[in-house]
Amino acid sequence: TSEIINPDSGGLGSWRSQTMSVELGSFHSDLDDDHTGGEDHLAADPHKTGFFARGREWEARTDIHKYTEAEKQILKTFDSFDYLPPHSTAYKVWLRHQPQRFDWDRWVMMGMIGFCTGIVGFLLHQLIDVISELKWDKIRDFINEGDLFAAWGWAVWYSVLFALVSTVLVVVLRPAAAGSGIPELIGFLNGTAVAAIFNVKTMAVKFVSCACAVASGLPVGPEGPMIHLGALVGAGLSQFRSRTLGFDTPFFTRFRNSEDRRNFISAGAGAGISSAFGAPVGGLLFAMEEVSSFWNLKLGWQTFFCTMISAFTTDLFNSCFDKFVPVHTFGQFFSTKYILFDVQLGIPINLLLFIPAAIIGILGGLLGALFTFLNVKISRGRRWVQGKCKRRWTKMFVRMLEPVVIMFITATLTIVLPKGFDCTRYHCGLPAGYTCVDSHCMLSNHSNLSPRCIDSFPTSPRVNSSESSARLEHYLCDRGITYEFQGNGTKMYFSNDSYSQIATLLFGTGEQTVRHLFSRSTHLEFSAGPLITVLVVYFSLACWAAGSAISSGLVVPMLLIGALYGRVIGYGMVRAFGIFPQGSYWSWIDPGALALIGAASFFGGVSRLTMSLTVIMIEITNDVQFLLPIMVGVMCAKWTGDYLTHPLYHALLELKCIPFLDEEPVIVHAADESSGHHHSHGKGGPSNLELYQARHAMSTPCVTICIQEKVGQIARMLLFLHHGGFPVVRNVDGKQLYCGLITRQQLQVIISHGEHIFSSEADLPKYTFEDFLENEPRSVPVSF
């Protein structure tokens, strides 16, 4: 791998094991300590690098990340484990006593994981809606009364309260619950043991912290934590036992091995995406494309079943509850509920559309790379500030203060910023054949097409636009009059009301704002000034909030940011070329349509997802007509972003110093290819992994263990060496004959049973596979 073969790049092998403390008692603590996880071990690195140093934050996808010496030491602290169980005698004995390998129980487990993840997703979104609606209803009441100061006071007090609850839970109870959990999940499924990420305490804190953070109004989303929550369900439910809760059941015991555990965790992650977005196929592809390092067709079918059950469960409960209030529509799946951003008005695509789609994709790659760069820089700055705190409680206070400050700034800007922009008055045209029945009806435009005809009243039909469900915010704008028109045996309603564009974009949750931006035939609903203003503000706050001590995700902020600049480009095209009737050759020039491409491009520019992202965008919008433009935008964003930075989740893996080995790592060597020497000391060009052998990666001299070894020698090896496994040899005629391999974890288990170490050979205990499962390090989640 790149890290092993090129030590100058700063990497270390994923098989490097956890450094033991000097005290022999550390054997037991390594097995039994209840780690809380988090980033407390990541101290500020005194090594100075340039702001745009190549190989740090600013690095192409094919560049090797350059770790500092301090980061190399952190990499050593992680243990690793294999995907397949070791085929030892103990494992074979355990395997013979397991039930016959029929797959019905595996399908049952997949269904249970999908059902439970769907329930978690339903509860999370309902709770967010309840908390958020109370906040915004009260703010609108104060604003309608003209009391802007009271609205600001309520917004700050209410929002800061829930943001404080969110961060206190994470900092005090479970630091491992911070962030989205996706980098840690990717690292774990790649073979790295990350402490405390699969624990029932982590799940409880993750759920409550995410609900409070999103509902408070912070520029974050719930989709990332839902992926982690789904993986937590897969990790815990598949084992049918819990160390934390202190119970163990005899059911599904054959799944208590590393291969099955990782497969169920992968399925749980896909189910989390499926529940959060209502995108079962997207969840399957996400699990395959992003989080899983091992995949096969059988696992794909089972994961598909799991994601299907998850989406069905969430939709089923959403059909009969609205903010936990029964609505008596059980089993009736309305598209407005189970399709997150349902686009009701389809637009035929045009060959010319691919030109702005490619431009938007390139812009998405550039902005996505900038977002990744700034986010990692802010995280390093955050770590530097916390490193200045000498006392633990001071560091905890600083970590809790940051989300509160972000929330205060966000709430203040949300209430005050619309005041700096003029109101926008509705301007509607009267269709042919209609007459005004109101004596004071005065409209200046009586054309057959009016793209600015906007009506926020749900009882009044919206003319020339089928996107009538979006709610516009009056803020402090003048209230107008709604006019009634009659013609052709029907009634139509128009209004000269006014609204605030900034307030419409900032009031409510991120999902509601995205629905506004995706709306079709609302060409002039938002102008360039408010869109660019919100883009700058939201981009900065989302980049800052990501990585703070709260449980949060970035999916909704990424969609919102992309939709904003996509809509800006669409508005510019409308101003340049005009507005065209539906079904015409140029009707594809619609800001809402380009906002959809922009959302996909920024998502792709940050995450570098392709297949799963495209399918997710189609599933959450129900706009299959825009499949090809979305694909063009996503691919252009990925190519552009890969040239500038690593994907965000991989950059966070490097930031957190979690070992991760790519499927095809980049090798750099110094010698010429023709010389036959491919050692990687110094700088050189890229090389092929197949040119290397195990001797180029292994450390020398090789440390071995004899068939009969002194306890003190084994103890010293565990204390002072970092290897994850040791060859077992037998001396034959002065030569060492290789007999097998024993892992560090197996040696720790044997050493921990001190009462049996000095027994005679006849009295030595026969260790079983369960002994090693029961005593695996807590960082390896064999149980929930």
FILUM-40360 format. One line per 10 residues: number of its first residue (from 1); for each residue y, z, x of C-alpha. Coordinates in nm, 3 decimals, decimal comma. Layout:
# residues N
NUM> Y/Z/X | ...
END
This chain:
# residues 784
1> 0,000/0,000/0,000 | 0,360/-0,046/0,103 | 0,431/0,323/0,147 | 0,129/0,394/0,364 | 0,134/0,081/0,576 | 0,506/0,103/0,642 | 0,587/0,469/0,716 | 0,941/0,374/0,813 | 1,008/0,292/0,449 | 0,970/0,660/0,367
11> 0,673/0,644/0,131 | 0,361/0,855/0,124 | 0,023/0,784/-0,026 | -0,048/0,887/-0,380 | -0,357/1,064/-0,254 | -0,149/1,312/-0,054 | -0,225/1,655/-0,186 | -0,025/1,958/-0,271 | 0,096/2,157/0,031 | -0,064/2,499/0,042
21> 0,132/2,812/0,120 | 0,044/3,021/0,422 | -0,113/3,297/0,218 | -0,480/3,258/0,130 | -0,398/3,384/-0,217 | -0,233/3,051/-0,285 | -0,578/2,908/-0,365 | -0,583/3,103/-0,690 | -0,219/3,035/-0,775 | -0,280/2,665/-0,724
31> -0,551/2,684/-0,986 | -0,399/2,918/-1,238 | -0,017/2,921/-1,221 | 0,157/2,812/-1,538 | 0,416/2,578/-1,393 | 0,717/2,502/-1,609 | 0,785/2,172/-1,438 | 1,127/2,017/-1,412 | 1,334/1,920/-1,110 | 1,412/2,257/-0,955
41> 1,217/2,153/-0,644 | 1,446/1,855/-0,593 | 1,718/2,003/-0,378 | 2,023/1,808/-0,269 | 1,939/1,581/0,023 | 2,176/1,630/0,319 | 2,094/1,278/0,441 | 2,402/1,061/0,395 | 2,369/0,700/0,283 | 2,625/0,438/0,189
51> 2,725/0,406/-0,175 | 2,578/0,055/-0,189 | 2,306/0,114/0,074 | 2,029/-0,141/0,037 | 1,694/0,019/-0,039 | 1,834/0,318/-0,225 | 1,984/0,254/-0,572 | 2,085/-0,104/-0,493 | 1,755/-0,278/-0,427 | 1,583/-0,588/-0,556
61> 1,256/-0,558/-0,741 | 1,070/-0,674/-0,429 | 1,250/-0,433/-0,194 | 1,075/-0,121/-0,069 | 1,255/0,197/-0,164 | 1,374/0,391/0,142 | 1,302/0,761/0,113 | 1,485/1,016/0,325 | 1,296/1,270/0,532 | 1,357/1,542/0,274
71> 1,224/1,317/-0,001 | 0,914/1,244/0,205 | 0,840/1,616/0,208 | 0,877/1,630/-0,171 | 0,635/1,340/-0,207 | 0,378/1,547/-0,019 | 0,384/1,819/-0,281 | 0,216/1,603/-0,548 | -0,159/1,600/-0,594 | -0,349/1,300/-0,721
81> -0,670/1,228/-0,908 | -0,891/0,929/-0,971 | -0,914/0,731/-1,291 | -1,295/0,733/-1,290 | -1,482/1,065/-1,260 | -1,656/1,127/-0,925 | -2,019/1,020/-0,941 | -2,145/1,342/-0,789 | -2,472/1,513/-0,868 | -2,288/1,767/-1,084
91> -2,124/1,488/-1,284 | -2,453/1,304/-1,335 | -2,622/1,623/-1,459 | -2,333/1,680/-1,700 | -2,348/1,319/-1,817 | -2,721/1,340/-1,900 | -2,654/1,630/-2,138 | -2,383/1,444/-2,331 | -2,460/1,277/-2,667 | -2,552/0,911/-2,672
101> -2,249/0,694/-2,601 | -2,186/0,561/-2,947 | -1,823/0,471/-2,998 | -1,773/0,606/-3,349 | -1,630/0,934/-3,222 | -1,388/0,747/-2,996 | -1,256/0,551/-3,293 | -1,228/0,875/-3,492 | -1,027/1,032/-3,211 | -0,798/0,731/-3,192
111> -0,736/0,756/-3,566 | -0,662/1,128/-3,541 | -0,415/1,071/-3,257 | -0,241/0,797/-3,456 | -0,223/1,012/-3,770 | -0,085/1,318/-3,589 | 0,167/1,111/-3,396 | 0,281/0,951/-3,721 | 0,335/1,296/-3,872 | 0,536/1,404/-3,568
121> 0,752/1,092/-3,591 | 0,812/1,144/-3,963 | 0,916/1,509/-3,914 | 1,142/1,425/-3,620 | 1,338/1,152/-3,797 | 1,367/1,349/-4,121 | 1,501/1,651/-3,932 | 1,752/1,435/-3,744 | 1,874/1,283/-4,072 | 1,921/1,625/-4,233
131> 2,124/1,769/-3,946 | 2,327/1,452/-3,894 | 2,412/1,395/-4,260 | 2,552/1,746/-4,300 | 2,779/1,687/-4,002 | 2,919/1,351/-4,112 | 2,955/1,438/-4,481 | 3,173/1,734/-4,389 | 3,379/1,525/-4,145 | 3,441/1,261/-4,411
141> 3,549/1,531/-4,659 | 3,809/1,665/-4,416 | 3,936/1,316/-4,333 | 3,963/1,221/-4,700 | 4,182/1,529/-4,743 | 4,398/1,408/-4,455 | 4,311/1,707/-4,234 | 4,225/1,543/-3,903 | 4,242/1,868/-3,708 | 3,984/2,034/-3,934
151> 3,759/1,730/-3,898 | 3,788/1,753/-3,518 | 3,721/2,127/-3,523 | 3,413/2,087/-3,739 | 3,281/1,796/-3,531 | 3,324/1,985/-3,204 | 3,187/2,316/-3,329 | 2,888/2,170/-3,512 | 2,798/1,918/-3,244 | 2,837/2,156/-2,951
161> 2,622/2,414/-3,128 | 2,324/2,181/-3,159 | 2,378/2,034/-2,813 | 2,375/2,390/-2,676 | 2,051/2,469/-2,858 | 1,899/2,151/-2,718 | 1,986/2,225/-2,357 | 1,910/2,600/-2,367 | 1,557/2,532/-2,486 | 1,500/2,289/-2,200
171> 1,665/2,484/-1,919 | 1,535/2,829/-2,011 | 1,195/2,760/-2,165 | 1,063/2,424/-2,040 | 1,247/2,213/-1,779 | 0,960/1,962/-1,794 | 1,076/1,867/-2,146 | 1,404/1,720/-2,016 | 1,473/1,349/-2,043 | 1,247/1,100/-2,212
181> 0,935/1,190/-2,014 | 0,850/0,822/-1,961 | 0,878/0,825/-1,577 | 0,651/1,129/-1,558 | 0,408/0,964/-1,801 | 0,399/0,644/-1,594 | 0,339/0,847/-1,278 | 0,058/1,045/-1,437 | -0,121/0,738/-1,568 | -0,088/0,590/-1,218
191> -0,283/0,884/-1,075 | -0,019/1,146/-0,985 | -0,051/1,500/-1,116 | 0,287/1,607/-1,260 | 0,320/1,972/-1,355 | 0,357/2,088/-1,716 | 0,421/1,750/-1,880 | 0,116/1,786/-2,108 | 0,143/2,134/-2,252 | 0,189/2,263/-2,604
201> 0,504/2,450/-2,495 | 0,645/2,126/-2,360 | 0,568/1,955/-2,689 | 0,741/2,222/-2,901 | 1,052/2,227/-2,682 | 1,058/1,846/-2,663 | 1,051/1,812/-3,040 | 1,325/2,063/-3,121 | 1,548/1,969/-2,828 | 1,530/1,598/-2,912
211> 1,611/1,658/-3,280 | 1,913/1,873/-3,192 | 2,040/1,637/-2,921 | 2,022/1,321/-3,131 | 2,154/1,481/-3,449 | 2,444/1,645/-3,265 | 2,589/1,302/-3,189 | 2,517/1,275/-2,818 | 2,478/0,911/-2,706 | 2,101/0,936/-2,689
221> 1,803/0,831/-2,901 | 1,470/0,979/-3,016 | 1,243/0,687/-2,922 | 1,183/0,786/-2,558 | 1,078/1,142/-2,643 | 0,855/1,004/-2,919 | 0,659/0,818/-2,651 | 0,611/1,143/-2,462 | 0,528/1,332/-2,783 | 0,264/1,073/-2,870
231> 0,115/1,107/-2,522 | 0,117/1,485/-2,565 | -0,078/1,449/-2,889 | -0,327/1,224/-2,713 | -0,364/1,466/-2,421 | -0,414/1,774/-2,636 | -0,605/1,648/-2,937 | -0,863/1,459/-2,732 | -0,963/1,773/-2,541 | -0,993/1,996/-2,853
241> -0,894/2,305/-2,660 | -0,578/2,476/-2,534 | -0,528/2,707/-2,242 | -0,185/2,803/-2,370 | -0,307/2,899/-2,717 | -0,630/3,040/-2,577 | -0,900/2,856/-2,772 | -1,186/2,624/-2,686 | -1,405/2,432/-2,929 | -1,741/2,262/-2,874
251> -1,620/1,934/-3,028 | -1,553/1,609/-2,839 | -1,648/1,770/-2,510 | -1,758/1,438/-2,362 | -1,395/1,327/-2,359 | -1,310/1,596/-2,104 | -1,299/1,363/-1,807 | -1,018/1,181/-1,634 | -1,098/0,833/-1,767 | -1,112/0,921/-2,137
261> -0,819/1,159/-2,108 | -0,595/0,890/-1,961 | -0,709/0,634/-2,219 | -0,618/0,865/-2,506 | -0,282/0,943/-2,346 | -0,209/0,571/-2,317 | -0,299/0,524/-2,684 | -0,078/0,820/-2,779 | 0,217/0,666/-2,595 | 0,169/0,342/-2,787
271> 0,144/0,537/-3,111 | 0,476/0,704/-3,028 | 0,648/0,365/-3,003 | 0,474/0,254/-3,322 | 0,597/0,557/-3,516 | 0,950/0,548/-3,377 | 1,012/0,177/-3,439 | 0,756/0,090/-3,702 | 0,619/-0,156/-3,446 | 0,242/-0,119/-3,402
281> 0,194/-0,441/-3,203 | 0,494/-0,356/-2,986 | 0,348/-0,013/-2,922 | 0,020/-0,165/-2,808 | 0,196/-0,405/-2,572 | 0,423/-0,131/-2,439 | 0,126/0,086/-2,349 | -0,037/-0,208/-2,173 | 0,274/-0,347/-2,001 | 0,464/-0,038/-1,893
291> 0,277/0,292/-1,887 | -0,091/0,215/-1,818 | -0,228/0,133/-1,474 | -0,583/0,075/-1,604 | -0,656/-0,146/-1,904 | -0,944/-0,330/-2,066 | -1,004/-0,522/-2,387 | -1,197/-0,240/-2,553 | -0,915/0,004/-2,489 | -0,675/-0,254/-2,630
301> -0,861/-0,271/-2,963 | -0,878/0,106/-2,991 | -0,510/0,145/-2,905 | -0,424/-0,118/-3,166 | -0,608/0,088/-3,426 | -0,424/0,401/-3,312 | -0,080/0,237/-3,334 | -0,165/0,092/-3,676 | -0,256/0,435/-3,813 | 0,059/0,586/-3,661
311> 0,294/0,332/-3,820 | 0,112/0,352/-4,154 | 0,131/0,734/-4,158 | 0,503/0,743/-4,082 | 0,581/0,476/-4,343 | 0,364/0,647/-4,602 | 0,544/0,980/-4,573 | 0,884/0,811/-4,551 | 0,806/0,639/-4,882 | 0,795/0,969/-5,067
321> 1,050/1,182/-4,880 | 1,416/1,129/-4,798 | 1,551/1,408/-4,576 | 1,256/1,621/-4,693 | 1,353/1,568/-5,059 | 1,077/1,405/-5,273 | 1,181/1,064/-5,406 | 0,869/0,989/-5,615 | 0,803/0,646/-5,464 | 0,476/0,731/-5,292
331> 0,316/0,428/-5,134 | 0,608/0,192/-5,202 | 0,721/0,060/-4,863 | 1,081/-0,059/-4,890 | 1,188/-0,288/-4,608 | 1,506/-0,085/-4,564 | 1,288/0,212/-4,467 | 0,995/0,077/-4,272 | 1,193/-0,197/-4,092 | 1,443/-0,014/-3,875
341> 1,712/-0,284/-3,857 | 1,609/-0,513/-4,139 | 1,794/-0,846/-4,117 | 1,796/-0,982/-4,471 | 1,986/-1,306/-4,411 | 1,797/-1,553/-4,193 | 1,984/-1,813/-3,990 | 1,818/-2,135/-3,868 | 1,835/-2,159/-3,491 | 1,981/-2,455/-3,308
351> 1,914/-2,604/-2,967 | 2,269/-2,518/-2,868 | 2,198/-2,151/-2,938 | 1,992/-2,128/-2,621 | 2,305/-2,174/-2,408 | 2,478/-1,853/-2,524 | 2,136/-1,683/-2,532 | 2,092/-1,753/-2,159 | 2,448/-1,641/-2,084 | 2,397/-1,320/-2,280
361> 2,067/-1,267/-2,096 | 2,234/-1,300/-1,755 | 2,508/-1,060/-1,866 | 2,239/-0,821/-1,989 | 2,071/-0,829/-1,649 | 2,401/-0,760/-1,471 | 2,502/-0,476/-1,702 | 2,148/-0,339/-1,707 | 2,141/-0,327/-1,327 | 2,484/-0,159/-1,327
371> 2,361/0,096/-1,581 | 2,056/0,175/-1,367 | 2,267/0,198/-1,051 | 2,525/0,432/-1,204 | 2,265/0,646/-1,380 | 2,077/0,713/-1,056 | 2,405/0,777/-0,870 | 2,511/1,027/-1,137 | 2,171/1,196/-1,113 | 2,209/1,234/-0,736
381> 2,558/1,372/-0,787 | 2,424/1,613/-1,047 | 2,160/1,727/-0,800 | 2,426/1,773/-0,529 | 2,639/1,991/-0,757 | 2,341/2,204/-0,857 | 2,243/2,234/-0,491 | 2,574/2,409/-0,426 | 2,468/2,686/-0,663 | 2,298/2,958/-0,462
391> 2,177/3,169/-0,751 | 1,923/3,058/-1,004 | 2,122/3,171/-1,308 | 2,429/2,987/-1,180 | 2,229/2,667/-1,150 | 2,093/2,716/-1,500 | 2,444/2,770/-1,635 | 2,569/2,450/-1,471 | 2,276/2,254/-1,617 | 2,348/2,389/-1,966
401> 2,722/2,331/-1,935 | 2,691/1,958/-1,869 | 2,554/1,849/-2,213 | 2,811/2,072/-2,380 | 3,094/1,900/-2,191 | 2,952/1,556/-2,276 | 2,927/1,655/-2,641 | 3,283/1,790/-2,647 | 3,419/1,464/-2,504 | 3,204/1,254/-2,739
411> 3,307/1,449/-3,051 | 3,674/1,441/-2,954 | 3,678/1,067/-2,890 | 3,489/1,002/-3,212 | 3,758/1,171/-3,421 | 4,069/1,082/-3,221 | 3,999/0,731/-3,088 | 4,022/0,551/-3,429 | 4,376/0,684/-3,458 | 4,485/0,452/-3,178
421> 4,384/0,134/-3,362 | 4,528/-0,033/-3,668 | 4,336/-0,047/-3,992 | 4,176/-0,370/-4,105 | 4,240/-0,484/-4,460 | 3,975/-0,659/-4,666 | 4,066/-1,022/-4,727 | 3,853/-1,201/-4,984 | 3,863/-1,550/-5,122 | 3,799/-1,642/-5,486
431> 3,504/-1,879/-5,534 | 3,555/-2,187/-5,748 | 3,499/-2,136/-6,121 | 3,608/-1,769/-6,125 | 3,922/-1,627/-6,281 | 4,087/-1,294/-6,221 | 4,073/-1,053/-6,518 | 4,308/-0,800/-6,357 | 4,681/-0,850/-6,415 | 4,781/-0,720/-6,070
441> 4,523/-0,928/-5,882 | 4,703/-1,099/-5,595 | 4,493/-1,280/-5,338 | 4,638/-1,522/-5,088 | 4,323/-1,719/-5,017 | 4,128/-1,895/-5,291 | 3,884/-2,094/-5,075 | 3,518/-2,134/-5,156 | 3,417/-1,948/-4,838 | 3,551/-1,617/-4,722
451> 3,375/-1,458/-4,424 | 3,603/-1,154/-4,445 | 3,498/-1,060/-4,794 | 3,369/-0,707/-4,742 | 3,287/-0,461/-5,017 | 3,173/-0,107/-4,936 | 3,104/-0,014/-5,297 | 2,728/-0,020/-5,366 | 2,783/-0,097/-5,735 | 2,979/-0,413/-5,657
461> 2,807/-0,727/-5,534 | 2,918/-0,851/-5,196 | 3,021/-1,215/-5,203 | 2,927/-1,457/-4,925 | 2,716/-1,198/-4,748 | 2,380/-1,046/-4,826 | 2,432/-0,759/-4,580 | 2,589/-0,526/-4,838 | 2,423/-0,199/-4,743 | 2,642/-0,128/-4,439
471> 2,894/0,148/-4,497 | 3,249/0,094/-4,369 | 3,461/0,394/-4,279 | 3,805/0,435/-4,439 | 3,913/0,703/-4,190 | 4,287/0,752/-4,258 | 4,342/0,397/-4,381 | 4,505/0,309/-4,714 | 4,281/0,294/-5,014 | 4,312/-0,034/-5,199
481> 4,217/-0,168/-5,539 | 3,893/-0,334/-5,638 | 3,943/-0,652/-5,841 | 3,704/-0,786/-6,101 | 3,649/-1,159/-6,147 | 3,456/-1,345/-6,413 | 3,309/-1,692/-6,405 | 2,989/-1,880/-6,478 | 2,873/-1,592/-6,696 | 2,875/-1,334/-6,414
491> 3,112/-1,082/-6,266 | 3,220/-1,048/-5,905 | 3,419/-0,777/-5,732 | 3,670/-0,806/-5,452 | 3,888/-0,548/-5,284 | 4,208/-0,530/-5,082 | 4,089/-0,201/-4,936 | 4,118/-0,124/-4,564 | 3,891/0,037/-4,307 | 3,882/0,151/-3,945
501> 3,670/-0,060/-3,713 | 3,642/0,213/-3,447 | 3,542/0,478/-3,701 | 3,282/0,244/-3,850 | 3,128/0,204/-3,504 | 3,143/0,570/-3,404 | 3,073/0,760/-3,725 | 2,704/0,820/-3,795 | 2,393/0,787/-3,583 | 2,331/0,515/-3,327
511> 2,081/0,347/-3,559 | 2,344/0,312/-3,831 | 2,587/0,153/-3,585 | 2,324/-0,096/-3,472 | 2,267/-0,196/-3,834 | 2,640/-0,272/-3,863 | 2,637/-0,484/-3,550 | 2,327/-0,679/-3,658 | 2,470/-0,762/-4,003 | 2,502/-1,134/-4,077
521> 2,791/-1,332/-4,233 | 3,036/-1,061/-4,134 | 3,206/-1,275/-3,873 | 3,539/-1,092/-3,864 | 3,426/-0,743/-3,959 | 3,480/-0,631/-3,598 | 3,733/-0,779/-3,359 | 3,716/-0,791/-2,980 | 3,946/-0,497/-2,905 | 3,751/-0,225/-3,090
531> 3,418/-0,370/-2,975 | 3,516/-0,366/-2,606 | 3,667/-0,019/-2,638 | 3,352/0,127/-2,790 | 3,142/-0,063/-2,534 | 3,324/0,098/-2,240 | 3,321/0,445/-2,395 | 2,960/0,438/-2,512 | 2,832/0,276/-2,190 | 2,994/0,551/-1,981
541> 2,883/0,841/-2,199 | 2,527/0,712/-2,240 | 2,496/0,660/-1,866 | 2,618/1,015/-1,809 | 2,408/1,181/-2,080 | 2,084/1,018/-1,962 | 1,933/1,260/-1,715 | 2,112/1,573/-1,834 | 1,915/1,880/-1,933 | 1,822/1,772/-2,284
551> 1,525/1,595/-2,436 | 1,650/1,247/-2,508 | 1,581/0,877/-2,481 | 1,780/0,563/-2,409 | 1,632/0,301/-2,641 | 1,890/0,323/-2,921 | 2,184/0,346/-2,675 | 2,050/0,037/-2,495 | 2,026/-0,155/-2,823 | 2,375/-0,045/-2,924
561> 2,536/-0,137/-2,591 | 2,371/-0,478/-2,589 | 2,467/-0,542/-2,951 | 2,830/-0,461/-2,870 | 2,876/-0,720/-2,596 | 2,662/-0,970/-2,788 | 2,897/-0,928/-3,083 | 3,200/-0,969/-2,855 | 3,066/-1,306/-2,738 | 2,990/-1,403/-3,097
571> 3,342/-1,308/-3,207 | 3,487/-1,518/-2,925 | 3,283/-1,818/-3,038 | 3,399/-1,769/-3,397 | 3,760/-1,767/-3,283 | 3,702/-2,075/-3,069 | 3,497/-2,289/-3,308 | 3,554/-2,138/-3,652 | 3,324/-2,022/-3,932 | 3,076/-2,254/-4,094
581> 2,891/-2,235/-4,429 | 2,533/-2,116/-4,446 | 2,282/-2,390/-4,378 | 2,526/-2,608/-4,185 | 2,457/-2,738/-3,836 | 2,682/-2,474/-3,678 | 2,591/-2,175/-3,895 | 2,411/-2,018/-3,598 | 2,754/-1,915/-3,465 | 2,729/-1,568/-3,614
591> 2,829/-1,249/-3,426 | 2,543/-1,054/-3,586 | 2,287/-1,304/-3,458 | 2,426/-1,293/-3,103 | 2,437/-0,913/-3,123 | 2,060/-0,917/-3,175 | 2,012/-1,128/-2,861 | 2,251/-0,899/-2,672 | 2,057/-0,588/-2,773 | 1,731/-0,740/-2,649
601> 1,893/-0,860/-2,326 | 2,039/-0,520/-2,230 | 1,712/-0,346/-2,318 | 1,534/-0,597/-2,094 | 1,797/-0,569/-1,821 | 1,745/-0,194/-1,798 | 1,369/-0,162/-1,857 | 1,254/-0,512/-1,742 | 1,007/-0,525/-2,029 | 0,921/-0,870/-2,158
611> 0,626/-0,911/-2,397 | 0,645/-0,570/-2,563 | 1,026/-0,586/-2,590 | 1,022/-0,926/-2,759 | 0,763/-0,817/-3,014 | 0,943/-0,486/-3,077 | 1,271/-0,667/-3,146 | 1,101/-0,897/-3,396 | 0,921/-0,609/-3,567 | 1,231/-0,389/-3,603
621> 1,452/-0,672/-3,737 | 1,205/-0,886/-3,936 | 1,383/-1,192/-3,794 | 1,103/-1,409/-3,660 | 1,335/-1,712/-3,659 | 1,508/-1,570/-3,352 | 1,190/-1,527/-3,150 | 1,265/-1,802/-2,898 | 1,633/-1,709/-2,837 | 1,527/-1,347/-2,786
631> 1,263/-1,456/-2,536 | 1,522/-1,660/-2,344 | 1,765/-1,368/-2,337 | 1,498/-1,121/-2,225 | 1,365/-1,342/-1,947 | 1,712/-1,421/-1,811 | 1,796/-1,051/-1,818 | 1,478/-0,961/-1,632 | 1,523/-1,225/-1,362 | 1,885/-1,122/-1,307
641> 1,815/-0,750/-1,308 | 1,516/-0,778/-1,074 | 1,741/-0,937/-0,814 | 1,971/-0,632/-0,812 | 1,785/-0,307/-0,886 | 1,446/-0,164/-0,968 | 1,368/-0,107/-1,339 | 1,522/0,214/-1,468 | 1,196/0,401/-1,520 | 1,072/0,305/-1,174
651> 1,408/0,399/-1,022 | 1,372/0,741/-1,188 | 1,024/0,772/-1,042 | 1,178/0,720/-0,699 | 1,462/0,958/-0,779 | 1,220/1,230/-0,886 | 1,002/1,152/-0,582 | 0,692/1,097/-0,796 | 0,444/0,882/-0,600 | 0,376/0,551/-0,769
661> 0,178/0,255/-0,639 | 0,250/-0,087/-0,784 | -0,033/-0,320/-0,871 | 0,080/-0,556/-0,595 | 0,297/-0,357/-0,352 | 0,524/-0,524/-0,099 | 0,405/-0,501/0,262 | 0,648/-0,526/0,552 | 0,524/-0,575/0,908 | 0,688/-0,618/1,246
671> 0,441/-0,834/1,440 | 0,382/-1,204/1,405 | 0,112/-1,314/1,161 | -0,067/-1,514/1,427 | -0,100/-1,219/1,663 | -0,348/-1,045/1,438 | -0,156/-0,716/1,461 | -0,020/-0,622/1,123 | 0,108/-0,271/1,183 | 0,430/-0,212/0,999
681> 0,637/-0,012/1,249 | 0,992/-0,138/1,246 | 1,141/-0,417/1,042 | 0,973/-0,741/0,959 | 0,897/-0,990/0,688 | 0,675/-0,956/0,383 | 0,302/-0,979/0,422 | -0,008/-0,997/0,206 | -0,202/-0,683/0,119 | -0,533/-0,860/0,184
691> -0,448/-0,887/0,554 | -0,493/-0,511/0,597 | -0,791/-0,281/0,622 | -0,845/0,085/0,545 | -0,787/0,178/0,910 | -0,427/0,062/0,880 | -0,363/0,310/0,599 | -0,572/0,611/0,698 | -0,445/0,889/0,920 | -0,609/0,940/1,258
701> -0,798/1,118/1,391 | -1,014/1,148/1,080 | -1,067/1,510/0,972 | -1,425/1,569/0,864 | -1,636/1,854/0,723 | -1,989/1,923/0,837 | -2,276/1,990/0,601 | -2,255/2,354/0,708 | -1,901/2,464/0,782 | -1,728/2,795/0,853
711> -1,520/2,938/0,571 | -1,228/2,998/0,804 | -1,227/2,634/0,913 | -1,220/2,515/0,551 | -0,940/2,759/0,471 | -0,731/2,635/0,763 | -0,787/2,274/0,656 | -0,668/2,348/0,303 | -0,368/2,544/0,425 | -0,232/2,315/0,691
721> -0,355/1,965/0,602 | -0,232/1,748/0,317 | -0,530/1,524/0,262 | -0,672/1,494/-0,088 | -1,030/1,444/0,034 | -1,245/1,495/0,342 | -1,552/1,297/0,460 | -1,870/1,506/0,476 | -2,076/1,430/0,789 | -2,405/1,532/0,946
731> -2,452/1,547/1,323 | -2,744/1,326/1,425 | -2,816/1,279/1,796 | -2,456/1,362/1,885 | -2,313/1,117/1,631 | -2,153/1,188/1,297 | -2,340/1,033/1,003 | -2,129/0,987/0,689 | -2,286/1,161/0,385 | -2,013/1,152/0,121
741> -1,666/1,273/0,027 | -1,548/1,609/-0,102 | -1,205/1,641/-0,258 | -0,948/1,912/-0,197 | -0,979/2,029/-0,555 | -1,356/2,075/-0,520 | -1,306/2,276/-0,201 | -1,048/2,492/-0,378 | -1,293/2,567/-0,658 | -1,565/2,666/-0,410
751> -1,327/2,882/-0,203 | -1,194/3,054/-0,516 | -1,546/3,185/-0,590 | -1,526/3,416/-0,291 | -1,814/3,640/-0,398 | -2,064/3,356/-0,351 | -1,937/3,205/-0,025 | -2,139/3,430/0,205 | -2,458/3,423/0,000 | -2,779/3,299/0,155
761> -2,869/2,938/0,093 | -3,128/3,037/-0,168 | -2,870/3,241/-0,362 | -2,589/2,983/-0,355 | -2,461/2,906/-0,703 | -2,519/2,564/-0,852 | -2,177/2,437/-0,952 | -2,158/2,225/-1,263 | -1,910/1,956/-1,363 | -1,758/2,201/-1,613
771> -1,677/2,440/-1,327 | -1,455/2,181/-1,168 | -1,296/2,085/-1,502 | -1,220/2,447/-1,584 | -1,061/2,512/-1,247 | -0,861/2,196/-1,193 | -0,499/2,260/-1,092 | -0,275/2,323/-1,388 | -0,071/2,019/-1,292 | -0,373/1,808/-1,384
781> -0,379/1,830/-1,765 | -0,747/1,871/-1,849 | -0,639/2,066/-2,151 | -0,338/2,105/-2,373
END
